[in-house]
Amino acid sequence: MITKSHMVTRDVDILSKIKACVSITITTLNEEIAKKLEPKAPLPSKRIKALEILNEKGIPTVVRLNPIIPFLNEKEIEDIIEISASIGVKHLVSSTYKVRLDNWKRFSLAFPEISEKLKDFYFKYGERISNSFYLPKEIRFRLMKKVREACEKNKISFSCCREGFFELNTSESCDGTHLIK
């Protein structure tokens, strides 16, 4: 199950009786940034509490640390992983921000200074894959390597399959299904 909602804890009794794994997205710990980035999603503190409750009930959990956006949440990588490990998260999936013209417009309105810094990275030096603009490959690799190293330090398995850097993955699944027993 993949969600951004803390409401998944309502189903903890059902989830604890079946073979399930719950993935919750945590993009930032900064609640002010979260309100602007994901205005209709529950605050990060509620999601972290949900992960804690699920782990206490023996339900395997995964944190989806995505998207990583340079100049916005990149400096939070280690903190998010440390908190995840401290509450029992066993796997982390990560990827970088993939720009589509509609989401870029919303992002630029919410974070005008950051979007100005990122503009050339995506549209001049990055690569276009289908309808999305990606950061340059070397920047994406560096970010994913940083996430992997923090996961290894905190004894959490890691995958970044959406980035295509399969050599960085440390688990046999991309989504955490290897945690289901």
Order of alpha helices (4+ residues) and beta strands (2+ residues): beta-alpha-beta-alpha-alpha-beta-alpha-beta-alpha-alpha-beta-beta-alpha-beta
